[in-house]
Amino acid sequence: MNRENTYLKELLDNKAEKYDRLSFITTDPIQIPKQYTKKEDIEIAGFLTSVIAWGRRDMIIRSATQLMNMMRNQPYEFIINAQEKDLQQFLTFKYRTFSSADCITYLRALKNIYNIHGGLETVFTEGYQKEESIFSSIQYFRSVFFEIQHQHRCEKHLSDVTRGSAAKRVNMFLRWMIRQDKNGVDFGIWKDIPKSSLLIPLDVHSARQSRRLGLLTRKQNDWKAVVELTDNLRQFDPCDPVKYDFALFGMGVFNDVEK
């Protein structure tokens, strides 16, 4: 490793350590699944929170909290037992372009996944094992998720990696579920997908910092950019490249750009 890369690794390691802290989750959507201890509750709360995780973080947290309250703060029990009449209350729910119809479709899809396919972990893991890649994991999950009857417009809220989407929210959810975190931020409750295979949840903040630091040359924030950035970060930690998501995001959100 040359001198420049050695310096960059030290910078990113320090920033990752700074922001990979429980004290920061009070302003982060991960606080929603953190309310739960049951594996399935964590998965469902985390997934639904990730689906609406764009825009202002306080608004994301408020709407995700509303969703959990509507499920009586027992998301797994609600999902597996929900009848159509139970879903009608969600006609009042809306978050930006995620409509009440979208919400009800996603709850139906989760019910199908848990009652028919063994749950979120099983589906994502089966997808991963097809090609041993996060790409195949997300691609397969999306196909299973939308096997139920649904309106085409609902699909826009779950990224399609085959069309080049960066899949920021799905990659964030996978980081939460898979990455074992010594500081207790990420959950690490899924054991059959290695954290070394995870990809950066690329957003405008992490992309901007990555280009500033010379870690990303691609101009579009798409799947190819995600792969390029993650591959470069693997030079610094091949076992846990997405730990640097904390560094890049924190430096961007908090304008922490000193070197």
CORTARA-V467247 format. One record per residue. N is the residue number from 1. RES is the residue in three letters. SS is DSSP state (H for helix, E for strand, C for the rest). PSI is psi in degrees with one decimal (none if undefined). Layout:
n->[N,N]
res->[RES,RES]
ss->[SS,SS]
psi->[PSI,PSI]
This chain:
n->[1,2,3,4,5,6,7,8,9,10,11,12,13,14,15,16,17,18,19,20,21,22,23,24,25,26,27,28,29,30,31,32,33,34,35,36,37,38,39,40,41,42,43,44,45,46,47,48,49,50,51,52,53,54,55,56,57,58,59,60,61,62,63,64,65,66,67,68,69,70,71,72,73,74,75,76,77,78,79,80,81,82,83,84,85,86,87,88,89,90,91,92,93,94,95,96,97,98,99,100,101,102,103,104,105,106,107,108,109,110,111,112,113,114,115,116,117,118,119,120,121,122,123,124,125,126,127,128,129,130,131,132,133,134,135,136,137,138,139,140,141,142,143,144,145,146,147,148,149,150,151,152,153,154,155,156,157,158,159,160,161,162,163,164,165,166,167,168,169,170,171,172,173,174,175,176,177,178,179,180,181,182,183,184,185,186,187,188,189,190,191,192,193,194,195,196,197,198,199,200,201,202,203,204,205,206,207,208,209,210,211,212,213,214,215,216,217,218,219,220,221,222,223,224,225,226,227,228,229,230,231,232,233,234,235,236,237,238,239,240,241,242,243,244,245,246,247,248,249,250,251,252,253,254,255,256,257,258,259]
res->[MET,ASN,ARG,GLU,ASN,THR,TYR,LEU,LYS,GLU,LEU,LEU,ASP,ASN,LYS,ALA,GLU,LYS,TYR,ASP,ARG,LEU,SER,PHE,ILE,THR,THR,ASP,PRO,ILE,GLN,ILE,PRO,LYS,GLN,TYR,THR,LYS,LYS,GLU,ASP,ILE,GLU,ILE,ALA,GLY,PHE,LEU,THR,SER,VAL,ILE,ALA,TRP,GLY,ARG,ARG,ASP,MET,ILE,ILE,ARG,SER,ALA,THR,GLN,LEU,MET,ASN,MET,MET,ARG,ASN,GLN,PRO,TYR,GLU,PHE,ILE,ILE,ASN,ALA,GLN,GLU,LYS,ASP,LEU,GLN,GLN,PHE,LEU,THR,PHE,LYS,TYR,ARG,THR,PHE,SER,SER,ALA,ASP,CYS,ILE,THR,TYR,LEU,ARG,ALA,LEU,LYS,ASN,ILE,TYR,ASN,ILE,HIS,GLY,GLY,LEU,GLU,THR,VAL,PHE,THR,GLU,GLY,TYR,GLN,LYS,GLU,GLU,SER,ILE,PHE,SER,SER,ILE,GLN,TYR,PHE,ARG,SER,VAL,PHE,PHE,GLU,ILE,GLN,HIS,GLN,HIS,ARG,CYS,GLU,LYS,HIS,LEU,SER,ASP,VAL,THR,ARG,GLY,SER,ALA,ALA,LYS,ARG,VAL,ASN,MET,PHE,LEU,ARG,TRP,MET,ILE,ARG,GLN,ASP,LYS,ASN,GLY,VAL,ASP,PHE,GLY,ILE,TRP,LYS,ASP,ILE,PRO,LYS,SER,SER,LEU,LEU,ILE,PRO,LEU,ASP,VAL,HIS,SER,ALA,ARG,GLN,SER,ARG,ARG,LEU,GLY,LEU,LEU,THR,ARG,LYS,GLN,ASN,ASP,TRP,LYS,ALA,VAL,VAL,GLU,LEU,THR,ASP,ASN,LEU,ARG,GLN,PHE,ASP,PRO,CYS,ASP,PRO,VAL,LYS,TYR,ASP,PHE,ALA,LEU,PHE,GLY,MET,GLY,VAL,PHE,ASN,ASP,VAL,GLU,LYS]
ss->[C,C,H,H,H,H,H,H,H,H,H,H,H,H,H,H,H,H,H,C,C,H,H,H,H,H,H,C,H,H,H,C,H,H,H,C,C,C,H,H,H,H,H,H,H,H,H,H,H,H,H,C,C,C,C,C,H,H,H,H,H,H,H,H,H,H,H,H,H,H,C,C,C,C,H,H,H,H,H,H,H,C,C,H,H,H,H,H,H,H,H,H,C,C,E,C,C,E,C,H,H,H,H,H,H,H,H,H,H,H,H,H,H,H,H,H,C,C,C,H,H,H,H,H,H,H,H,H,H,H,H,C,C,H,H,H,H,H,H,H,H,H,H,H,H,C,C,C,C,C,C,H,H,H,H,H,H,C,C,C,H,H,H,C,C,C,C,H,H,H,H,H,H,H,H,H,H,H,C,C,C,C,C,C,C,C,C,C,C,C,C,C,C,C,H,H,H,C,C,C,C,C,C,H,H,H,H,H,H,H,H,H,C,C,C,C,C,C,C,C,C,C,H,H,H,H,H,H,H,H,H,H,H,H,C,C,C,C,C,C,H,H,H,H,H,H,H,H,H,H,H,H,H,C,C,C,C,C,C]
psi->[126.3,174.5,-41.4,-43.7,-34.6,-42.8,-43.4,-40.5,-43.4,-42.3,-50.6,-38.1,-42.0,-43.2,-37.7,-42.6,-35.2,-41.3,-13.2,70.3,143.9,-27.5,-20.2,-10.9,-9.1,-18.4,11.8,143.5,-17.2,-15.6,-22.3,-57.6,-20.5,-13.4,-11.6,157.1,-24.9,133.1,-49.6,-34.4,-42.2,-45.0,-50.8,-45.0,-41.5,-43.0,-50.1,-36.4,-42.5,-33.8,-36.2,17.5,67.0,148.8,-159.4,134.5,-32.8,-33.5,-37.8,-48.5,-40.7,-45.6,-37.8,-37.6,-41.3,-44.0,-45.5,-41.0,-38.6,-22.3,17.9,27.9,29.4,67.9,-40.3,-49.0,-39.3,-48.4,-49.3,-22.1,-6.2,130.8,167.8,-36.9,-29.7,-25.5,-14.8,-24.8,-23.1,0.2,-16.2,-4.2,138.4,136.5,108.7,-120.1,-0.8,99.3,173.5,-37.9,-40.7,-47.0,-47.9,-39.1,-42.3,-34.8,-39.5,-41.6,-39.7,-39.6,-43.3,-42.1,-41.1,-35.8,-24.7,-36.5,3.1,1.7,170.9,-45.6,-44.3,-45.7,-47.6,-38.7,-42.4,-40.9,-41.0,-41.2,-16.9,-41.4,5.9,50.6,152.2,-31.4,-51.8,-29.9,-48.5,-41.4,-47.6,-43.8,-44.2,-38.9,-38.5,-41.1,-40.1,22.3,-18.1,162.6,133.0,161.2,142.8,-33.3,-23.7,-22.1,-21.0,-16.5,-0.4,110.4,142.0,102.5,-22.5,-16.0,12.7,9.0,144.9,-20.1,45.2,-46.8,-36.8,-42.5,-34.4,-46.5,-43.3,-37.1,-45.8,-46.3,-33.9,-40.0,123.3,126.5,115.7,-22.5,-1.7,17.7,-64.3,154.5,-43.0,37.7,-8.1,128.0,-10.6,5.8,119.9,142.4,-19.9,-20.4,-8.3,156.1,150.4,131.4,87.5,124.8,-175.2,-32.6,-52.1,-34.1,-43.4,-45.9,-37.0,-40.2,-38.5,-35.6,-1.2,17.7,-13.3,123.5,-25.6,136.6,-33.5,145.4,77.3,-171.3,-39.9,-35.6,-40.3,-46.5,-44.3,-48.6,-46.5,-40.6,-40.5,-36.9,-25.2,-21.0,-30.2,-32.2,91.3,-22.1,-25.3,61.9,-29.4,-1.1,-24.4,-6.2,-39.4,-42.7,-51.7,-42.7,-45.0,-41.6,-34.2,-49.3,-40.3,9.4,40.6,75.5,6.4,149.6,none]
